[in-house]
Amino acid sequence: EMCIRDRNCPVYAFGGSYGGMLASWMRMKFPNVIDGTISSSAPILFFKGVTDPSLFYKVVTDDYRNADSSCPGIIKEAFNRLDQLAEKAEQKDLELLSKNFNLCTPLDKNQQVTTLEDWVITAYTYLAMVNYPYETNFLQHLPAYPINESCSRLLGVSKDSNDQDLFQAIAQSAKIYYDYDNKTTCNEIFESKEKDEQVNSGLDVSGWDVLACAEMALILETNGVTDMFPSRPFNFEEYAQDCKKKYGVETRYNWAINFFGGRTKSELSSYSRILFLNGKLDPWYPGGVTTTINEDLISYISVSAHHLDLRDPNPLDPESVINSRNLTRKLLK
């Protein structure tokens, strides 16, 4: 209303995550409408051929290494053993896995071991994204620095532990994300995707799935070398086929980066009045603009998880996040 009365009223766009991408692109594409943008945790460079797709899971691994140096090795060993079972598990092996991971629905075929791996990977990924310094209910009810809690569940085992002890520890470690309050009696891995889409907080990301299949395919993969996960290269052909089958859409991998721009430093230098905020603990951080291009296109990196700087201030916020907010205020004046 104020801007309707005063045509000289400045208009600024704010956003975090996908909202941060949109805020950036609004200023980049419509500078005559948007006077400036504060963009937090916006991976506008995580597209095909632009950013190394393995960096996302490297950050997740580094987060666990920061909690305790032994945790990534223990997790990697567990995945190595699960990979072996996925190839040659007999019925008795599946029964033991189901028991050790306390599964509500027992495994009955080898291929389901991959579903179990996905369940664990999803937990560790989300814990890295919301590794906030205080208790939250953003996605799930989680403790402060939940990766520390998740990692602590692994410190009673080692890479040399037997399968039972190792897998039970991994299950407890992943459960920090799914059921920190111990409200369930078993782990339902075959409903985890649907549960993630609602994530207990009422969030529904089904619309995002369509976008990710059409024009927002962010390219992420594991390699088992720089990260603690099974090696899973991104299969462009298979991904596009699945999207076509599920939603009837064509996957246009580079539509966004081609339409909005920003692929190179030279391209970015043609834009102005955008503050890119990122956190080193956030797996999406490598896909953001992480270097200051010029005095009008600034990058600031804090020691924080996904768009922590846009959350309400908290006494436990790290100093770098406080500095990030102070920089935002300064640039808005």
C-alpha positions as CSV (number, residue, x, y, z in Angstrom):
1,E,0.0,0.0,0.0
2,M,2.8,2.4,0.8
3,C,4.4,1.8,-2.6
4,I,1.1,2.4,-4.3
5,R,1.0,5.8,-2.7
6,D,4.7,6.6,-3.4
7,R,6.1,5.5,-6.7
8,N,9.6,6.1,-5.4
9,C,9.2,3.5,-2.7
10,P,12.0,0.9,-3.0
11,V,11.0,-2.8,-3.5
12,Y,13.3,-5.5,-2.1
13,A,13.0,-9.2,-2.6
14,F,13.8,-11.6,0.2
15,G,14.0,-15.4,0.1
16,G,15.7,-18.6,1.3
17,S,16.3,-21.8,-0.5
18,Y,14.0,-22.0,-3.6
19,G,12.6,-18.7,-2.5
20,G,16.1,-17.3,-2.5
21,M,16.6,-18.5,-6.1
22,L,13.3,-16.8,-7.1
23,A,14.3,-13.6,-5.3
24,S,17.7,-13.6,-7.1
25,W,16.2,-14.2,-10.4
26,M,13.5,-11.4,-9.9
27,R,16.3,-8.8,-9.5
28,M,18.4,-10.3,-12.3
29,K,15.5,-10.4,-14.8
30,F,13.4,-7.5,-13.7
31,P,15.8,-4.8,-12.3
32,N,13.2,-2.1,-13.3
33,V,10.8,-3.6,-10.7
34,I,13.0,-5.0,-8.0
35,D,15.5,-2.6,-6.4
36,G,17.5,-5.2,-4.6
37,T,17.5,-8.7,-3.3
38,I,18.6,-10.6,-0.1
39,S,19.1,-14.2,-1.2
40,S,19.9,-16.9,1.4
41,S,21.0,-20.4,0.7
42,A,20.0,-20.1,-3.0
43,P,21.7,-22.8,-5.2
44,I,21.2,-21.0,-8.5
45,L,24.3,-22.7,-9.9
46,F,23.5,-26.3,-9.1
47,F,22.6,-27.1,-12.7
48,K,24.0,-29.5,-15.3
49,G,27.6,-28.6,-16.2
50,V,27.8,-25.6,-13.9
51,T,28.7,-27.0,-10.4
52,D,30.4,-30.2,-9.4
53,P,27.3,-32.4,-8.5
54,S,29.3,-34.3,-5.9
55,L,29.8,-31.3,-3.6
56,F,26.4,-31.5,-2.0
57,Y,27.1,-34.8,-0.3
58,K,30.7,-33.8,0.4
59,V,29.3,-31.1,2.7
60,V,27.0,-33.6,4.4
61,T,30.0,-35.8,5.0
62,D,32.1,-32.9,6.3
63,D,29.3,-31.9,8.7
64,Y,29.5,-35.4,10.2
65,R,33.3,-35.3,10.3
66,N,33.1,-32.0,12.2
67,A,31.0,-33.7,14.8
68,D,33.5,-36.5,15.2
69,S,36.2,-37.6,12.8
70,S,35.3,-41.3,13.1
71,C,31.6,-40.9,12.0
72,P,32.0,-40.7,8.2
73,G,34.2,-43.9,8.2
74,I,31.7,-45.8,10.3
75,I,28.8,-44.7,8.1
76,K,30.7,-45.5,4.9
77,E,31.5,-49.0,6.2
78,A,27.8,-49.6,6.9
79,F,26.9,-48.6,3.3
80,N,29.7,-50.9,2.0
81,R,28.1,-53.8,3.8
82,L,24.6,-52.9,2.7
83,D,25.8,-52.7,-0.9
84,Q,27.2,-56.2,-0.6
85,L,23.9,-57.5,0.8
86,A,21.9,-55.7,-1.9
87,E,23.7,-58.0,-4.4
88,K,23.6,-61.3,-2.7
89,A,21.5,-61.3,0.4
90,E,19.6,-64.5,1.2
91,Q,16.3,-64.5,3.1
92,K,18.1,-65.0,6.4
93,D,20.2,-61.9,5.7
94,L,17.1,-59.8,4.9
95,E,15.5,-61.0,8.1
96,L,18.5,-60.0,10.1
97,L,18.6,-56.6,8.4
98,S,15.0,-56.1,9.2
99,K,15.6,-56.9,12.8
100,N,18.7,-54.8,13.2
101,F,17.1,-51.8,11.7
102,N,13.9,-52.5,13.6
103,L,11.7,-52.2,10.4
104,C,8.0,-52.2,10.6
105,T,7.7,-53.9,7.2
106,P,10.4,-56.6,6.8
107,L,12.5,-56.7,3.7
108,D,11.6,-59.5,1.4
109,K,13.8,-58.9,-1.7
110,N,17.4,-57.8,-2.3
111,Q,16.3,-54.7,-4.2
112,Q,14.7,-53.3,-1.1
113,V,18.1,-52.9,0.6
114,T,18.5,-49.9,-1.7
115,T,15.3,-48.5,-0.2
116,L,16.8,-49.0,3.2
117,E,20.0,-47.1,2.1
118,D,17.8,-44.3,0.8
119,W,16.0,-44.0,4.1
120,V,19.4,-43.5,5.9
121,I,20.7,-41.1,3.2
122,T,17.6,-39.0,3.5
123,A,18.0,-38.7,7.2
124,Y,21.6,-37.6,7.1
125,T,20.9,-35.1,4.3
126,Y,18.0,-33.4,6.1
127,L,20.0,-33.3,9.4
128,A,22.8,-31.5,7.6
129,M,20.3,-29.0,6.1
130,V,18.7,-28.2,9.5
131,N,21.9,-28.5,11.6
132,Y,20.8,-25.4,13.6
133,P,22.4,-24.4,17.0
134,Y,19.2,-24.7,18.9
135,E,16.1,-27.0,19.2
136,T,13.7,-26.6,16.2
137,N,10.5,-27.9,14.8
138,F,11.1,-26.8,11.2
139,L,10.9,-30.1,9.5
140,Q,10.8,-32.4,12.5
141,H,11.3,-31.9,16.2
142,L,15.1,-31.9,16.5
143,P,17.7,-31.1,19.1
144,A,20.3,-28.4,18.8
145,Y,23.0,-29.4,16.3
146,P,21.2,-32.6,15.5
147,I,24.2,-34.0,13.6
148,N,26.2,-34.1,16.8
149,E,23.4,-36.2,18.4
150,S,23.2,-38.4,15.3
151,C,26.9,-38.9,15.3
152,S,27.0,-39.7,19.0
153,R,24.9,-42.7,18.4
154,L,27.7,-44.2,16.3
155,L,30.5,-43.7,18.8
156,G,29.9,-47.1,20.5
157,V,30.9,-49.0,17.3
158,S,33.7,-48.9,14.8
159,K,34.4,-50.0,11.3
160,D,35.4,-53.4,12.7
161,S,32.1,-54.0,14.6
162,N,29.9,-56.9,13.6
163,D,26.9,-56.3,11.4
164,Q,24.3,-56.4,14.2
165,D,26.1,-53.7,16.3
166,L,26.9,-51.6,13.3
167,F,23.5,-51.6,11.7
168,Q,21.7,-51.0,15.0
169,A,23.9,-48.0,15.6
170,I,23.2,-46.7,12.1
171,A,19.4,-47.1,12.7
172,Q,19.6,-45.2,15.9
173,S,21.7,-42.5,14.2
174,A,19.2,-42.0,11.4
175,K,16.3,-42.1,13.8
176,I,17.3,-38.8,15.2
177,Y,15.7,-37.2,12.1
178,Y,12.7,-39.4,11.8
179,D,11.7,-39.9,15.5
180,Y,13.9,-38.0,17.9
181,D,11.1,-38.1,20.5
182,N,10.8,-41.9,20.3
183,K,7.1,-41.9,19.5
184,T,7.2,-44.9,17.2
185,T,8.0,-48.5,18.0
186,C,9.6,-49.4,14.6
187,N,11.0,-47.7,11.5
188,E,8.7,-47.6,8.4
189,I,11.1,-47.1,5.4
190,F,8.6,-47.7,2.7
191,E,6.5,-44.7,3.7
192,S,9.4,-42.3,4.3
193,K,9.1,-40.5,1.0
194,E,5.5,-39.7,1.5
195,K,6.3,-38.7,5.1
196,D,9.1,-36.4,3.9
197,E,6.6,-34.7,1.6
198,Q,4.5,-33.7,4.6
199,V,7.4,-33.7,7.2
200,N,5.1,-33.4,10.2
201,S,5.0,-29.6,9.8
202,G,2.3,-29.5,7.1
203,L,4.8,-28.8,4.3
204,D,3.8,-30.4,1.0
205,V,6.6,-30.5,-1.6
206,S,4.7,-32.4,-4.3
207,G,4.7,-29.2,-6.4
208,W,8.4,-29.0,-6.1
209,D,8.7,-32.6,-7.5
210,V,7.0,-31.4,-10.7
211,L,9.3,-28.4,-11.0
212,A,12.4,-30.5,-10.4
213,C,11.3,-32.7,-13.2
214,A,10.6,-29.9,-15.6
215,E,12.9,-26.8,-15.3
216,M,14.5,-27.1,-11.9
217,A,16.5,-30.3,-12.1
218,L,19.3,-29.6,-9.6
219,I,22.1,-32.1,-10.3
220,L,23.3,-34.0,-7.2
221,E,25.2,-37.3,-7.0
222,T,27.4,-39.3,-4.6
223,N,30.7,-40.9,-5.5
224,G,31.8,-42.8,-2.4
225,V,35.2,-41.1,-2.5
226,T,34.7,-37.5,-1.3
227,D,31.6,-38.6,0.6
228,M,30.5,-41.4,2.9
229,F,27.7,-42.7,0.7
230,P,27.2,-45.4,-1.9
231,S,28.4,-44.2,-5.3
232,R,25.3,-43.1,-7.4
233,P,26.2,-41.1,-10.4
234,F,23.3,-38.9,-11.7
235,N,21.7,-40.7,-14.7
236,F,20.3,-38.0,-16.9
237,E,18.5,-40.3,-19.3
238,E,16.8,-42.3,-16.6
239,Y,15.8,-39.2,-14.6
240,A,14.2,-37.7,-17.7
241,Q,12.4,-40.9,-18.4
242,D,11.0,-41.2,-14.9
243,C,9.8,-37.6,-15.0
244,K,8.1,-38.2,-18.3
245,K,6.4,-41.3,-17.0
246,K,5.3,-39.8,-13.7
247,Y,4.3,-36.2,-14.7
248,G,4.3,-36.2,-18.5
249,V,6.8,-33.4,-18.6
250,E,10.1,-33.0,-20.5
251,T,13.1,-32.4,-18.4
252,R,14.9,-29.2,-19.5
253,Y,18.1,-29.4,-17.5
254,N,19.5,-26.0,-18.3
255,W,16.4,-24.0,-18.9
256,A,16.7,-21.9,-15.7
257,I,20.4,-21.1,-16.0
258,N,20.0,-20.2,-19.6
259,F,16.9,-18.1,-19.1
260,F,18.0,-16.2,-15.9
261,G,21.8,-16.3,-16.4
262,G,24.6,-16.3,-13.9
263,R,26.5,-19.3,-15.3
264,T,29.9,-17.5,-15.2
265,K,31.5,-14.7,-13.2
266,S,31.3,-12.6,-16.3
267,E,27.5,-13.1,-16.6
268,L,27.1,-12.4,-12.9
269,S,29.0,-9.2,-13.1
270,S,26.2,-7.8,-15.3
271,Y,23.8,-7.9,-12.3
272,S,23.7,-5.7,-9.3
273,R,22.3,-5.1,-5.8
274,I,22.1,-8.7,-4.7
275,L,23.4,-10.0,-1.4
276,F,24.0,-13.7,-1.5
277,L,24.1,-15.3,1.9
278,N,25.3,-18.9,2.4
279,G,26.3,-21.2,5.2
280,K,29.3,-23.6,5.2
281,L,27.3,-26.3,7.0
282,D,24.5,-26.2,4.3
283,P,24.8,-28.9,1.6
284,W,23.3,-26.5,-0.9
285,Y,26.1,-24.0,-0.2
286,P,28.4,-25.1,-3.1
287,G,25.7,-24.4,-5.6
288,G,25.3,-20.8,-4.5
289,V,27.2,-17.7,-5.4
290,T,30.0,-17.9,-2.9
291,T,32.4,-15.2,-4.1
292,T,31.9,-11.4,-4.1
293,I,31.7,-10.3,-7.8
294,N,31.9,-6.6,-7.2
295,E,30.7,-4.0,-4.6
296,D,27.2,-4.3,-5.9
297,L,27.0,-8.2,-5.9
298,I,28.2,-9.4,-2.6
299,S,28.6,-12.8,-1.1
300,Y,28.8,-13.5,2.6
301,I,29.4,-16.9,4.1
302,S,28.5,-17.8,7.7
303,V,29.1,-20.9,9.7
304,S,25.5,-22.1,9.6
305,A,23.0,-24.5,8.0
306,H,20.2,-23.8,5.5
307,H,19.1,-20.1,5.5
308,L,19.7,-19.8,9.3
309,D,20.2,-16.0,8.8
310,L,16.6,-15.6,7.8
311,R,15.2,-17.4,10.8
312,D,14.2,-15.4,13.9
313,P,17.2,-14.3,16.0
314,N,18.2,-16.6,18.8
315,P,20.7,-16.2,21.6
316,L,22.5,-19.3,20.3
317,D,23.1,-17.9,16.8
318,P,26.8,-18.0,15.9
319,E,28.6,-14.7,15.6
320,S,28.9,-15.1,11.8
321,V,25.1,-15.3,11.5
322,I,24.7,-12.1,13.6
323,N,27.2,-10.4,11.3
324,S,25.2,-11.6,8.3
325,R,22.1,-10.0,9.6
326,N,24.0,-6.8,10.4
327,L,25.3,-6.7,6.8
328,T,21.8,-7.1,5.5
329,R,20.6,-4.2,7.6
330,K,23.5,-2.0,6.4
331,L,22.9,-2.7,2.8
332,L,19.2,-2.0,3.1
333,K,19.7,1.5,4.5
